[in-house]
């Protein structure tokens, strides 16, 4: 899985699935033994699909939209900047780095953002 267009399609699928708001659907995009750190430096790394599903439950049912702003790929990894808008009231600008396996599943995700990247609308 090294074609940049394929990776960009996977990232777009991920962002639209997050915006749809079903934790199980987002978790299904991850490999069984994947890791997730969001935000990096917060002290908790979620390991495994079940833990990742629990993480995404925090936005389940919320009105969420996402917009891909920048995308870069190399090998089986993608780095991208996107805006996540929650309930039309808050925007978070996030840089994520994802690694994908040969099946197109996410094996690791790290999200880089902090309070300085949150804007109240």
Biopython code that builds the backbone (N, CA, C, O; Angstrom):
import numpy as np
from Bio.PDB.StructureBuilder import StructureBuilder

atoms = [
    (1, "UNK", "N", (0.871, -1.185, 0.000)),
    (1, "UNK", "CA", (0.000, 0.000, 0.000)),
    (1, "UNK", "C", (0.903, 1.228, 0.000)),
    (1, "UNK", "O", (1.121, 1.848, 1.041)),
    (2, "UNK", "N", (1.421, 1.574, -1.165)),
    (2, "UNK", "CA", (2.329, 2.712, -1.199)),
    (2, "UNK", "C", (1.905, 3.801, -2.173)),
    (2, "UNK", "O", (2.586, 4.820, -2.285)),
    (3, "UNK", "N", (0.823, 3.612, -2.864)),
    (3, "UNK", "CA", (0.374, 4.609, -3.818)),
    (3, "UNK", "C", (-0.278, 5.780, -3.083)),
    (3, "UNK", "O", (-1.227, 5.593, -2.321)),
    (4, "UNK", "N", (0.237, 6.989, -3.318)),
    (4, "UNK", "CA", (-0.260, 8.170, -2.595)),
    (4, "UNK", "C", (-1.753, 8.390, -2.819)),
    (4, "UNK", "O", (-2.460, 8.820, -1.907)),
    (5, "UNK", "N", (-2.237, 8.099, -4.024)),
    (5, "UNK", "CA", (-3.669, 8.284, -4.289)),
    (5, "UNK", "C", (-4.503, 7.302, -3.486)),
    (5, "UNK", "O", (-5.567, 7.659, -2.979)),
    (6, "UNK", "N", (-4.025, 6.059, -3.364)),
    (6, "UNK", "CA", (-4.733, 5.081, -2.545)),
    (6, "UNK", "C", (-4.762, 5.525, -1.089)),
    (6, "UNK", "O", (-5.798, 5.421, -0.432)),
    (7, "UNK", "N", (-3.637, 6.018, -0.579)),
    (7, "UNK", "CA", (-3.585, 6.473, 0.812)),
    (7, "UNK", "C", (-4.492, 7.675, 1.024)),
    (7, "UNK", "O", (-5.155, 7.776, 2.056)),
    (8, "UNK", "N", (-4.526, 8.576, 0.070)),
    (8, "UNK", "CA", (-5.410, 9.731, 0.219)),
    (8, "UNK", "C", (-6.875, 9.289, 0.238)),
    (8, "UNK", "O", (-7.682, 9.854, 0.976)),
    (9, "UNK", "N", (-7.217, 8.293, -0.558)),
    (9, "UNK", "CA", (-8.584, 7.760, -0.540)),
    (9, "UNK", "C", (-8.895, 7.139, 0.820)),
    (9, "UNK", "O", (-10.001, 7.300, 1.337)),
    (10, "UNK", "N", (-7.923, 6.427, 1.404)),
    (10, "UNK", "CA", (-8.128, 5.839, 2.733)),
    (10, "UNK", "C", (-8.306, 6.920, 3.792)),
    (10, "UNK", "O", (-9.150, 6.791, 4.680)),
    (11, "UNK", "N", (-7.518, 7.977, 3.701)),
    (11, "UNK", "CA", (-7.648, 9.083, 4.657)),
    (11, "UNK", "C", (-9.010, 9.753, 4.500)),
    (11, "UNK", "O", (-9.663, 10.062, 5.497)),
    (12, "UNK", "N", (-9.441, 9.978, 3.277)),
    (12, "UNK", "CA", (-10.767, 10.582, 3.066)),
    (12, "UNK", "C", (-11.879, 9.688, 3.598)),
    (12, "UNK", "O", (-12.856, 10.179, 4.164)),
    (13, "UNK", "N", (-11.737, 8.380, 3.421)),
    (13, "UNK", "CA", (-12.730, 7.442, 3.971)),
    (13, "UNK", "C", (-12.742, 7.527, 5.498)),
    (13, "UNK", "O", (-13.808, 7.531, 6.115)),
    (14, "UNK", "N", (-11.560, 7.594, 6.101)),
    (14, "UNK", "CA", (-11.452, 7.734, 7.550)),
    (14, "UNK", "C", (-12.163, 9.006, 8.021)),
    (14, "UNK", "O", (-12.956, 8.962, 8.961)),
    (15, "UNK", "N", (-11.879, 10.134, 7.373)),
    (15, "UNK", "CA", (-12.480, 11.403, 7.796)),
    (15, "UNK", "C", (-13.996, 11.391, 7.641)),
    (15, "UNK", "O", (-14.708, 11.903, 8.505)),
    (16, "UNK", "N", (-14.494, 10.820, 6.561)),
    (16, "UNK", "CA", (-15.950, 10.768, 6.392)),
    (16, "UNK", "C", (-16.586, 9.808, 7.391)),
    (16, "UNK", "O", (-17.710, 10.039, 7.837)),
    (17, "UNK", "N", (-15.889, 8.743, 7.744)),
    (17, "UNK", "CA", (-16.411, 7.799, 8.737)),
    (17, "UNK", "C", (-16.434, 8.436, 10.118)),
    (17, "UNK", "O", (-17.390, 8.243, 10.869)),
    (18, "UNK", "N", (-15.396, 9.192, 10.464)),
    (18, "UNK", "CA", (-15.393, 9.920, 11.737)),
    (18, "UNK", "C", (-16.568, 10.889, 11.770)),
    (18, "UNK", "O", (-17.272, 10.977, 12.777)),
    (19, "UNK", "N", (-16.783, 11.613, 10.683)),
    (19, "UNK", "CA", (-17.878, 12.590, 10.638)),
    (19, "UNK", "C", (-19.240, 11.917, 10.755)),
    (19, "UNK", "O", (-20.181, 12.514, 11.278)),
    (20, "UNK", "N", (-19.356, 10.682, 10.273)),
    (20, "UNK", "CA", (-20.629, 9.957, 10.372)),
    (20, "UNK", "C", (-20.951, 9.575, 11.815)),
    (20, "UNK", "O", (-22.114, 9.372, 12.163)),
    (21, "UNK", "N", (-19.912, 9.477, 12.655)),
    (21, "UNK", "CA", (-20.125, 9.369, 14.088)),
    (21, "UNK", "C", (-20.361, 8.003, 14.695)),
    (21, "UNK", "O", (-20.777, 7.939, 15.852)),
    (22, "UNK", "N", (-20.126, 6.913, 13.997)),
    (22, "UNK", "CA", (-20.300, 5.577, 14.570)),
    (22, "UNK", "C", (-18.936, 5.018, 14.965)),
    (22, "UNK", "O", (-18.104, 4.728, 14.105)),
    (23, "UNK", "N", (-18.711, 4.867, 16.271)),
    (23, "UNK", "CA", (-17.419, 4.419, 16.783)),
    (23, "UNK", "C", (-17.002, 3.072, 16.201)),
    (23, "UNK", "O", (-15.839, 2.890, 15.843)),
    (24, "UNK", "N", (-17.930, 2.132, 16.102)),
    (24, "UNK", "CA", (-17.595, 0.804, 15.580)),
    (24, "UNK", "C", (-17.143, 0.881, 14.128)),
    (24, "UNK", "O", (-16.247, 0.143, 13.719)),
    (25, "UNK", "N", (-17.753, 1.767, 13.346)),
    (25, "UNK", "CA", (-17.366, 1.920, 11.942)),
    (25, "UNK", "C", (-15.963, 2.502, 11.819)),
    (25, "UNK", "O", (-15.191, 2.086, 10.955)),
    (26, "UNK", "N", (-15.630, 3.463, 12.680)),
    (26, "UNK", "CA", (-14.280, 4.044, 12.653)),
    (26, "UNK", "C", (-13.271, 2.991, 13.088)),
    (26, "UNK", "O", (-12.229, 2.831, 12.452)),
    (27, "UNK", "N", (-13.568, 2.274, 14.163)),
    (27, "UNK", "CA", (-12.652, 1.246, 14.665)),
    (27, "UNK", "C", (-12.404, 0.162, 13.626)),
    (27, "UNK", "O", (-11.317, -0.415, 13.588)),
    (28, "UNK", "N", (-13.385, -0.124, 12.788)),
    (28, "UNK", "CA", (-13.235, -1.150, 11.752)),
    (28, "UNK", "C", (-12.191, -0.767, 10.702)),
    (28, "UNK", "O", (-11.734, -1.628, 9.951)),
    (29, "UNK", "N", (-11.813, 0.497, 10.639)),
    (29, "UNK", "CA", (-10.776, 0.949, 9.711)),
    (29, "UNK", "C", (-9.374, 0.651, 10.236)),
    (29, "UNK", "O", (-8.392, 0.821, 9.513)),
    (30, "UNK", "N", (-9.276, 0.207, 11.490)),
    (30, "UNK", "CA", (-8.005, -0.080, 12.155)),
    (30, "UNK", "C", (-7.736, -1.580, 12.185)),
    (30, "UNK", "O", (-8.668, -2.382, 12.249)),
    (31, "UNK", "N", (-6.461, -1.957, 12.137)),
    (31, "UNK", "CA", (-6.058, -3.349, 12.326)),
    (31, "UNK", "C", (-6.356, -3.760, 13.769)),
    (31, "UNK", "O", (-6.448, -2.907, 14.652)),
    (32, "UNK", "N", (-6.506, -5.054, 14.004)),
    (32, "UNK", "CA", (-6.841, -5.565, 15.345)),
    (32, "UNK", "C", (-5.857, -5.092, 16.410)),
    (32, "UNK", "O", (-6.264, -4.796, 17.534)),
    (33, "UNK", "N", (-4.570, -5.014, 16.075)),
    (33, "UNK", "CA", (-3.536, -4.659, 17.053)),
    (33, "UNK", "C", (-3.022, -3.227, 16.871)),
    (33, "UNK", "O", (-1.911, -2.907, 17.292)),
    (34, "UNK", "N", (-3.815, -2.385, 16.256)),
    (34, "UNK", "CA", (-3.406, -1.001, 15.976)),
    (34, "UNK", "C", (-3.224, -0.202, 17.261)),
    (34, "UNK", "O", (-3.707, -0.581, 18.328)),
    (35, "UNK", "N", (-2.510, 0.918, 17.125)),
    (35, "UNK", "CA", (-2.338, 1.858, 18.235)),
    (35, "UNK", "C", (-2.844, 3.230, 17.817)),
    (35, "UNK", "O", (-2.804, 3.594, 16.642)),
    (36, "UNK", "N", (-3.320, 3.980, 18.802)),
    (36, "UNK", "CA", (-3.848, 5.324, 18.580)),
    (36, "UNK", "C", (-3.396, 6.205, 19.733)),
    (36, "UNK", "O", (-3.579, 5.849, 20.897)),
    (37, "UNK", "N", (-2.808, 7.351, 19.419)),
    (37, "UNK", "CA", (-2.416, 8.338, 20.428)),
    (37, "UNK", "C", (-2.978, 9.688, 19.999)),
    (37, "UNK", "O", (-2.532, 10.266, 19.008)),
    (38, "UNK", "N", (-3.956, 10.187, 20.749)),
    (38, "UNK", "CA", (-4.667, 11.415, 20.378)),
    (38, "UNK", "C", (-5.106, 12.155, 21.631)),
    (38, "UNK", "O", (-5.997, 11.703, 22.350)),
    (39, "UNK", "N", (-4.465, 13.313, 21.892)),
    (39, "UNK", "CA", (-3.313, 13.887, 21.211)),
    (39, "UNK", "C", (-2.010, 13.274, 21.706)),
    (39, "UNK", "O", (-1.948, 12.726, 22.807)),
    (40, "UNK", "N", (-0.975, 13.371, 20.883)),
    (40, "UNK", "CA", (0.347, 12.895, 21.271)),
    (40, "UNK", "C", (0.780, 13.658, 22.515)),
    (40, "UNK", "O", (0.625, 14.876, 22.603)),
    (41, "UNK", "N", (1.324, 12.920, 23.472)),
    (41, "UNK", "CA", (1.812, 13.539, 24.697)),
    (41, "UNK", "C", (0.811, 13.570, 25.825)),
    (41, "UNK", "O", (1.128, 14.043, 26.917)),
    (42, "UNK", "N", (-0.404, 13.073, 25.588)),
    (42, "UNK", "CA", (-1.415, 13.113, 26.652)),
    (42, "UNK", "C", (-1.214, 11.993, 27.654)),
    (42, "UNK", "O", (-1.847, 11.988, 28.710)),
    (43, "UNK", "N", (-0.338, 11.035, 27.338)),
    (43, "UNK", "CA", (-0.030, 9.972, 28.278)),
    (43, "UNK", "C", (-0.751, 8.668, 28.028)),
    (43, "UNK", "O", (-0.380, 7.654, 28.620)),
    (44, "UNK", "N", (-1.772, 8.643, 27.172)),
    (44, "UNK", "CA", (-2.505, 7.409, 26.928)),
    (44, "UNK", "C", (-2.401, 6.998, 25.469)),
    (44, "UNK", "O", (-2.692, 7.775, 24.560)),
    (45, "UNK", "N", (-1.976, 5.753, 25.270)),
    (45, "UNK", "CA", (-1.967, 5.155, 23.946)),
    (45, "UNK", "C", (-3.015, 4.048, 23.967)),
    (45, "UNK", "O", (-2.954, 3.145, 24.801)),
    (46, "UNK", "N", (-3.963, 4.119, 23.059)),
    (46, "UNK", "CA", (-5.019, 3.110, 22.957)),
    (46, "UNK", "C", (-4.492, 1.991, 22.068)),
    (46, "UNK", "O", (-4.048, 2.235, 20.946)),
    (47, "UNK", "N", (-4.544, 0.762, 22.575)),
    (47, "UNK", "CA", (-3.984, -0.384, 21.864)),
    (47, "UNK", "C", (-5.088, -1.386, 21.576)),
    (47, "UNK", "O", (-5.774, -1.849, 22.488)),
    (48, "UNK", "N", (-5.253, -1.718, 20.301)),
    (48, "UNK", "CA", (-6.239, -2.703, 19.887)),
    (48, "UNK", "C", (-7.548, -2.068, 19.462)),
    (48, "UNK", "O", (-7.911, -0.981, 19.911)),
    (49, "UNK", "N", (-8.243, -2.768, 18.592)),
    (49, "UNK", "CA", (-9.471, -2.236, 17.999)),
    (49, "UNK", "C", (-10.536, -1.919, 19.048)),
    (49, "UNK", "O", (-11.239, -0.916, 18.925)),
    (50, "UNK", "N", (-10.664, -2.754, 20.071)),
    (50, "UNK", "CA", (-11.686, -2.507, 21.094)),
    (50, "UNK", "C", (-11.407, -1.204, 21.846)),
    (50, "UNK", "O", (-12.323, -0.415, 22.076)),
    (51, "UNK", "N", (-10.153, -0.975, 22.227)),
    (51, "UNK", "CA", (-9.793, 0.267, 22.921)),
    (51, "UNK", "C", (-9.985, 1.472, 22.004)),
    (51, "UNK", "O", (-10.412, 2.537, 22.451)),
    (52, "UNK", "N", (-9.671, 1.303, 20.740)),
    (52, "UNK", "CA", (-9.833, 2.389, 19.770)),
    (52, "UNK", "C", (-11.312, 2.724, 19.593)),
    (52, "UNK", "O", (-11.676, 3.895, 19.491)),
    (53, "UNK", "N", (-12.157, 1.707, 19.556)),
    (53, "UNK", "CA", (-13.598, 1.962, 19.474)),
    (53, "UNK", "C", (-14.070, 2.754, 20.691)),
    (53, "UNK", "O", (-14.881, 3.671, 20.562)),
    (54, "UNK", "N", (-13.564, 2.401, 21.870)),
    (54, "UNK", "CA", (-13.912, 3.152, 23.078)),
    (54, "UNK", "C", (-13.508, 4.613, 22.978)),
    (54, "UNK", "O", (-14.242, 5.491, 23.430)),
    (55, "UNK", "N", (-12.349, 4.881, 22.391)),
    (55, "UNK", "CA", (-11.898, 6.256, 22.209)),
    (55, "UNK", "C", (-12.877, 7.031, 21.327)),
    (55, "UNK", "O", (-13.246, 8.157, 21.661)),
    (56, "UNK", "N", (-13.297, 6.447, 20.214)),
    (56, "UNK", "CA", (-14.184, 7.152, 19.283)),
    (56, "UNK", "C", (-15.609, 7.287, 19.803)),
    (56, "UNK", "O", (-16.382, 8.079, 19.263)),
    (57, "UNK", "N", (-15.974, 6.542, 20.828)),
    (57, "UNK", "CA", (-17.318, 6.690, 21.412)),
    (57, "UNK", "C", (-17.519, 8.093, 21.984)),
    (57, "UNK", "O", (-18.656, 8.529, 22.162)),
    (58, "UNK", "N", (-16.420, 8.805, 22.274)),
    (58, "UNK", "CA", (-16.537, 10.156, 22.836)),
    (58, "UNK", "C", (-17.182, 11.135, 21.865)),
    (58, "UNK", "O", (-17.714, 12.160, 22.292)),
    (59, "UNK", "N", (-17.144, 10.841, 20.567)),
    (59, "UNK", "CA", (-17.781, 11.747, 19.597)),
    (59, "UNK", "C", (-19.041, 11.143, 18.994)),
    (59, "UNK", "O", (-19.692, 11.774, 18.160)),
    (60, "UNK", "N", (-19.389, 9.936, 19.403)),
    (60, "UNK", "CA", (-20.579, 9.292, 18.850)),
    (60, "UNK", "C", (-21.815, 10.114, 19.193)),
    (60, "UNK", "O", (-22.017, 10.512, 20.341)),
    (61, "UNK", "N", (-22.623, 10.357, 18.194)),
    (61, "UNK", "CA", (-23.845, 11.129, 18.396)),
    (61, "UNK", "C", (-23.657, 12.632, 18.288)),
    (61, "UNK", "O", (-24.637, 13.376, 18.254)),
    (62, "UNK", "N", (-22.407, 13.092, 18.233)),
    (62, "UNK", "CA", (-22.153, 14.529, 18.092)),
    (62, "UNK", "C", (-22.285, 14.925, 16.620)),
    (62, "UNK", "O", (-22.094, 14.105, 15.721)),
    (63, "UNK", "N", (-22.610, 16.178, 16.398)),
    (63, "UNK", "CA", (-22.650, 16.717, 15.035)),
    (63, "UNK", "C", (-21.223, 17.087, 14.658)),
    (63, "UNK", "O", (-20.685, 18.083, 15.143)),
    (64, "UNK", "N", (-20.611, 16.283, 13.794)),
    (64, "UNK", "CA", (-19.200, 16.438, 13.460)),
    (64, "UNK", "C", (-19.047, 16.547, 11.948)),
    (64, "UNK", "O", (-19.701, 15.828, 11.193)),
    (65, "UNK", "N", (-18.178, 17.454, 11.519)),
    (65, "UNK", "CA", (-17.801, 17.507, 10.106)),
    (65, "UNK", "C", (-16.284, 17.594, 10.031)),
    (65, "UNK", "O", (-15.630, 18.054, 10.968)),
    (66, "UNK", "N", (-15.735, 17.149, 8.913)),
    (66, "UNK", "CA", (-14.281, 17.179, 8.747)),
    (66, "UNK", "C", (-13.941, 17.658, 7.345)),
    (66, "UNK", "O", (-14.702, 17.466, 6.396)),
    (67, "UNK", "N", (-12.778, 18.285, 7.244)),
    (67, "UNK", "CA", (-12.310, 18.799, 5.956)),
    (67, "UNK", "C", (-10.812, 18.561, 5.850)),
    (67, "UNK", "O", (-10.043, 19.049, 6.678)),
    (68, "UNK", "N", (-10.398, 17.819, 4.842)),
    (68, "UNK", "CA", (-8.985, 17.581, 4.590)),
    (68, "UNK", "C", (-8.378, 18.847, 4.000)),
    (68, "UNK", "O", (-8.853, 19.352, 2.983)),
    (69, "UNK", "N", (-7.324, 19.363, 4.640)),
    (69, "UNK", "CA", (-6.702, 20.612, 4.203)),
    (69, "UNK", "C", (-5.367, 20.394, 3.494)),
    (69, "UNK", "O", (-5.072, 21.072, 2.510)),
    (70, "UNK", "N", (-4.563, 19.459, 3.985)),
    (70, "UNK", "CA", (-3.256, 19.150, 3.391)),
    (70, "UNK", "C", (-3.031, 17.657, 3.512)),
    (70, "UNK", "O", (-3.491, 17.033, 4.468)),
    (71, "UNK", "N", (-2.322, 17.077, 2.546)),
    (71, "UNK", "CA", (-2.058, 15.640, 2.556)),
    (71, "UNK", "C", (-0.670, 15.370, 2.007)),
    (71, "UNK", "O", (-0.265, 15.960, 1.005)),
    (72, "UNK", "N", (0.061, 14.475, 2.664)),
    (72, "UNK", "CA", (1.363, 14.012, 2.190)),
    (72, "UNK", "C", (1.444, 12.513, 2.448)),
    (72, "UNK", "O", (0.904, 12.016, 3.436)),
    (73, "UNK", "N", (2.120, 11.796, 1.555)),
    (73, "UNK", "CA", (2.278, 10.354, 1.725)),
    (73, "UNK", "C", (3.692, 9.937, 1.376)),
    (73, "UNK", "O", (4.352, 10.554, 0.540)),
    (74, "UNK", "N", (4.140, 8.887, 2.026)),
    (74, "UNK", "CA", (5.425, 8.275, 1.731)),
    (74, "UNK", "C", (5.376, 6.822, 2.171)),
    (74, "UNK", "O", (5.103, 6.534, 3.336)),
    (75, "UNK", "N", (5.638, 5.906, 1.249)),
    (75, "UNK", "CA", (5.568, 4.488, 1.584)),
    (75, "UNK", "C", (4.163, 4.118, 2.022)),
    (75, "UNK", "O", (3.191, 4.356, 1.305)),
    (76, "UNK", "N", (4.068, 3.538, 3.200)),
    (76, "UNK", "CA", (2.760, 3.129, 3.731)),
    (76, "UNK", "C", (2.254, 4.099, 4.794)),
    (76, "UNK", "O", (1.388, 3.752, 5.596)),
    (77, "UNK", "N", (2.799, 5.318, 4.798)),
    (77, "UNK", "CA", (2.415, 6.314, 5.800)),
    (77, "UNK", "C", (1.832, 7.557, 5.150)),
    (77, "UNK", "O", (2.181, 7.920, 4.027)),
    (78, "UNK", "N", (0.935, 8.197, 5.887)),
    (78, "UNK", "CA", (0.328, 9.445, 5.430)),
    (78, "UNK", "C", (0.333, 10.441, 6.578)),
    (78, "UNK", "O", (0.087, 10.083, 7.730)),
    (79, "UNK", "N", (0.616, 11.687, 6.253)),
    (79, "UNK", "CA", (0.511, 12.794, 7.206)),
    (79, "UNK", "C", (-0.476, 13.777, 6.594)),
    (79, "UNK", "O", (-0.418, 14.069, 5.399)),
    (80, "UNK", "N", (-1.378, 14.281, 7.422)),
    (80, "UNK", "CA", (-2.395, 15.172, 6.873)),
    (80, "UNK", "C", (-2.897, 16.143, 7.927)),
    (80, "UNK", "O", (-2.949, 15.840, 9.119)),
    (81, "UNK", "N", (-3.265, 17.318, 7.445)),
    (81, "UNK", "CA", (-3.873, 18.361, 8.261)),
    (81, "UNK", "C", (-5.348, 18.388, 7.906)),
    (81, "UNK", "O", (-5.716, 18.416, 6.732)),
    (82, "UNK", "N", (-6.189, 18.380, 8.934)),
    (82, "UNK", "CA", (-7.617, 18.484, 8.681)),
    (82, "UNK", "C", (-8.270, 19.319, 9.762)),
    (82, "UNK", "O", (-7.722, 19.507, 10.848)),
    (83, "UNK", "N", (-9.447, 19.813, 9.443)),
    (83, "UNK", "CA", (-10.250, 20.566, 10.407)),
    (83, "UNK", "C", (-11.416, 19.693, 10.826)),
    (83, "UNK", "O", (-12.128, 19.138, 9.988)),
    (84, "UNK", "N", (-11.603, 19.578, 12.123)),
    (84, "UNK", "CA", (-12.734, 18.854, 12.695)),
    (84, "UNK", "C", (-13.625, 19.886, 13.364)),
    (84, "UNK", "O", (-13.196, 20.577, 14.288)),
    (85, "UNK", "N", (-14.862, 19.992, 12.901)),
    (85, "UNK", "CA", (-15.809, 20.947, 13.476)),
    (85, "UNK", "C", (-16.861, 20.166, 14.239)),
    (85, "UNK", "O", (-17.456, 19.224, 13.715)),
    (86, "UNK", "N", (-17.084, 20.570, 15.494)),
    (86, "UNK", "CA", (-18.017, 19.874, 16.375)),
    (86, "UNK", "C", (-19.194, 20.790, 16.673)),
    (86, "UNK", "O", (-19.029, 21.885, 17.211)),
    (87, "UNK", "N", (-20.389, 20.321, 16.311)),
    (87, "UNK", "CA", (-21.653, 21.017, 16.586)),
    (87, "UNK", "C", (-21.661, 22.451, 16.059)),
    (87, "UNK", "O", (-22.392, 23.297, 16.575)),
    (88, "UNK", "N", (-20.862, 22.726, 15.046)),
    (88, "UNK", "CA", (-20.809, 24.068, 14.488)),
    (88, "UNK", "C", (-20.299, 25.113, 15.456)),
    (88, "UNK", "O", (-20.368, 26.310, 15.176)),
    (89, "UNK", "N", (-19.783, 24.667, 16.603)),
    (89, "UNK", "CA", (-19.380, 25.598, 17.652)),
    (89, "UNK", "C", (-17.886, 25.596, 17.936)),
    (89, "UNK", "O", (-17.366, 26.544, 18.524)),
    (90, "UNK", "N", (-17.188, 24.537, 17.524)),
    (90, "UNK", "CA", (-15.771, 24.419, 17.835)),
    (90, "UNK", "C", (-15.056, 23.777, 16.652)),
    (90, "UNK", "O", (-15.538, 22.800, 16.080)),
    (91, "UNK", "N", (-13.901, 24.335, 16.291)),
    (91, "UNK", "CA", (-13.076, 23.785, 15.218)),
    (91, "UNK", "C", (-11.721, 23.426, 15.806)),
    (91, "UNK", "O", (-11.109, 24.214, 16.527)),
    (92, "UNK", "N", (-11.264, 22.218, 15.484)),
    (92, "UNK", "CA", (-9.948, 21.758, 15.917)),
    (92, "UNK", "C", (-9.139, 21.470, 14.661)),
    (92, "UNK", "O", (-9.556, 20.673, 13.822)),
    (93, "UNK", "N", (-7.981, 22.117, 14.528)),
    (93, "UNK", "CA", (-7.072, 21.847, 13.419)),
    (93, "UNK", "C", (-6.071, 20.804, 13.896)),
    (93, "UNK", "O", (-5.318, 21.041, 14.841)),
    (94, "UNK", "N", (-6.067, 19.652, 13.239)),
    (94, "UNK", "CA", (-5.305, 18.487, 13.689)),
    (94, "UNK", "C", (-4.363, 18.026, 12.583)),
    (94, "UNK", "O", (-4.737, 17.988, 11.411)),
    (95, "UNK", "N", (-3.142, 17.678, 12.967)),
    (95, "UNK", "CA", (-2.234, 16.965, 12.071)),
    (95, "UNK", "C", (-2.197, 15.528, 12.559)),
    (95, "UNK", "O", (-1.907, 15.269, 13.727)),
    (96, "UNK", "N", (-2.491, 14.596, 11.666)),
    (96, "UNK", "CA", (-2.417, 13.179, 12.010)),
    (96, "UNK", "C", (-1.393, 12.494, 11.121)),
    (96, "UNK", "O", (-1.207, 12.850, 9.958)),
    (97, "UNK", "N", (-0.736, 11.504, 11.704)),
    (97, "UNK", "CA", (0.175, 10.636, 10.970)),
    (97, "UNK", "C", (-0.349, 9.219, 11.132)),
    (97, "UNK", "O", (-0.519, 8.735, 12.251)),
    (98, "UNK", "N", (-0.604, 8.557, 10.012)),
    (98, "UNK", "CA", (-1.130, 7.189, 10.023)),
    (98, "UNK", "C", (-0.200, 6.273, 9.243)),
    (98, "UNK", "O", (0.401, 6.666, 8.244)),
    (99, "UNK", "N", (-0.102, 5.047, 9.728)),
    (99, "UNK", "CA", (0.584, 3.979, 9.015)),
    (99, "UNK", "C", (-0.459, 2.933, 8.652)),
    (99, "UNK", "O", (-1.326, 2.603, 9.461)),
    (100, "UNK", "N", (-0.372, 2.411, 7.430)),
    (100, "UNK", "CA", (-1.342, 1.443, 6.927)),
    (100, "UNK", "C", (-0.659, 0.116, 6.614)),
    (100, "UNK", "O", (0.513, 0.080, 6.240)),
    (101, "UNK", "N", (-1.408, -0.974, 6.772)),
    (101, "UNK", "CA", (-0.887, -2.275, 6.366)),
    (101, "UNK", "C", (-1.286, -2.558, 4.917)),
    (101, "UNK", "O", (-1.930, -1.728, 4.277)),
    (102, "UNK", "N", (-0.907, -3.718, 4.406)),
    (102, "UNK", "CA", (-1.191, -4.075, 3.022)),
    (102, "UNK", "C", (-2.666, -4.216, 2.707)),
    (102, "UNK", "O", (-3.059, -4.171, 1.541)),
    (103, "UNK", "N", (-3.490, -4.386, 3.735)),
    (103, "UNK", "CA", (-4.940, -4.483, 3.549)),
    (103, "UNK", "C", (-5.628, -3.126, 3.608)),
    (103, "UNK", "O", (-6.851, -3.039, 3.490)),
    (104, "UNK", "N", (-4.839, -2.060, 3.790)),
    (104, "UNK", "CA", (-5.417, -0.720, 3.861)),
    (104, "UNK", "C", (-5.980, -0.366, 5.219)),
    (104, "UNK", "O", (-6.715, 0.613, 5.348)),
    (105, "UNK", "N", (-5.645, -1.152, 6.241)),
    (105, "UNK", "CA", (-6.097, -0.847, 7.601)),
    (105, "UNK", "C", (-5.043, -0.021, 8.323)),
    (105, "UNK", "O", (-3.846, -0.171, 8.075)),
    (106, "UNK", "N", (-5.487, 0.839, 9.204)),
    (106, "UNK", "CA", (-4.587, 1.683, 9.983)),
    (106, "UNK", "C", (-3.902, 0.818, 11.036)),
    (106, "UNK", "O", (-4.569, 0.113, 11.793)),
    (107, "UNK", "N", (-2.568, 0.872, 11.086)),
    (107, "UNK", "CA", (-1.831, 0.148, 12.123)),
    (107, "UNK", "C", (-1.380, 1.072, 13.245)),
    (107, "UNK", "O", (-1.172, 0.629, 14.375)),
    (108, "UNK", "N", (-1.230, 2.348, 12.937)),
    (108, "UNK", "CA", (-0.930, 3.326, 13.988)),
    (108, "UNK", "C", (-1.436, 4.694, 13.557)),
    (108, "UNK", "O", (-1.426, 5.043, 12.377)),
    (109, "UNK", "N", (-1.877, 5.452, 14.547)),
    (109, "UNK", "CA", (-2.334, 6.819, 14.309)),
    (109, "UNK", "C", (-1.850, 7.680, 15.453)),
    (109, "UNK", "O", (-2.017, 7.335, 16.622)),
    (110, "UNK", "N", (-1.252, 8.796, 15.110)),
    (110, "UNK", "CA", (-0.847, 9.798, 16.092)),
    (110, "UNK", "C", (-1.445, 11.126, 15.660)),
    (110, "UNK", "O", (-1.314, 11.531, 14.505)),
    (111, "UNK", "N", (-2.104, 11.802, 16.598)),
    (111, "UNK", "CA", (-2.736, 13.094, 16.321)),
    (111, "UNK", "C", (-1.993, 14.181, 17.088)),
    (111, "UNK", "O", (-1.759, 14.058, 18.290)),
    (112, "UNK", "N", (-1.631, 15.232, 16.388)),
    (112, "UNK", "CA", (-0.892, 16.350, 16.970)),
    (112, "UNK", "C", (-1.797, 17.572, 16.999)),
    (112, "UNK", "O", (-2.135, 18.138, 15.960)),
    (113, "UNK", "N", (-2.179, 17.964, 18.198)),
    (113, "UNK", "CA", (-2.984, 19.167, 18.392)),
    (113, "UNK", "C", (-2.982, 19.493, 19.882)),
    (113, "UNK", "O", (-2.672, 18.647, 20.721)),
    (114, "UNK", "N", (-3.330, 20.718, 20.184)),
    (114, "UNK", "CA", (-3.418, 21.158, 21.571)),
    (114, "UNK", "C", (-4.401, 22.310, 21.673)),
    (114, "UNK", "O", (-5.051, 22.662, 20.689)),
    (115, "UNK", "N", (-4.513, 22.895, 22.846)),
    (115, "UNK", "CA", (-5.469, 23.990, 23.053)),
    (115, "UNK", "C", (-5.302, 25.134, 22.056)),
    (115, "UNK", "O", (-6.276, 25.797, 21.701)),
    (116, "UNK", "N", (-4.083, 25.363, 21.611)),
    (116, "UNK", "CA", (-3.829, 26.450, 20.662)),
    (116, "UNK", "C", (-4.418, 26.158, 19.280)),
    (116, "UNK", "O", (-4.489, 27.051, 18.436)),
    (117, "UNK", "N", (-4.835, 24.927, 19.051)),
    (117, "UNK", "CA", (-5.414, 24.542, 17.762)),
    (117, "UNK", "C", (-6.934, 24.456, 17.790)),
    (117, "UNK", "O", (-7.552, 24.009, 16.824)),
    (118, "UNK", "N", (-7.535, 24.883, 18.893)),
    (118, "UNK", "CA", (-8.989, 24.849, 19.060)),
    (118, "UNK", "C", (-9.529, 26.266, 18.936)),
    (118, "UNK", "O", (-9.046, 27.184, 19.599)),
    (119, "UNK", "N", (-10.533, 26.438, 18.086)),
    (119, "UNK", "CA", (-11.170, 27.739, 17.891)),
    (119, "UNK", "C", (-12.654, 27.607, 18.191)),
    (119, "UNK", "O", (-13.325, 26.719, 17.666)),
    (120, "UNK", "N", (-13.160, 28.490, 19.034)),
    (120, "UNK", "CA", (-14.605, 28.541, 19.279)),
    (120, "UNK", "C", (-15.235, 29.347, 18.150)),
    (120, "UNK", "O", (-14.760, 30.433, 17.820)),
    (121, "UNK", "N", (-16.283, 28.827, 17.570)),
    (121, "UNK", "CA", (-16.921, 29.488, 16.423)),
    (121, "UNK", "C", (-18.122, 30.306, 16.858)),
    (121, "UNK", "O", (-18.779, 30.930, 16.025)),
]
sb = StructureBuilder()
sb.init_structure("model")
sb.init_model(0)
sb.init_chain("A")
sb.init_seg("    ")
for serial, (resi, resn, name, xyz) in enumerate(atoms, 1):
    if name == "N":
        sb.init_residue(resn, " ", resi, " ")
    sb.init_atom(name, np.array(xyz, "f"), 0.0, 1.0, " ", f" {name:<3s}", serial, name[0])
structure = sb.get_structure()
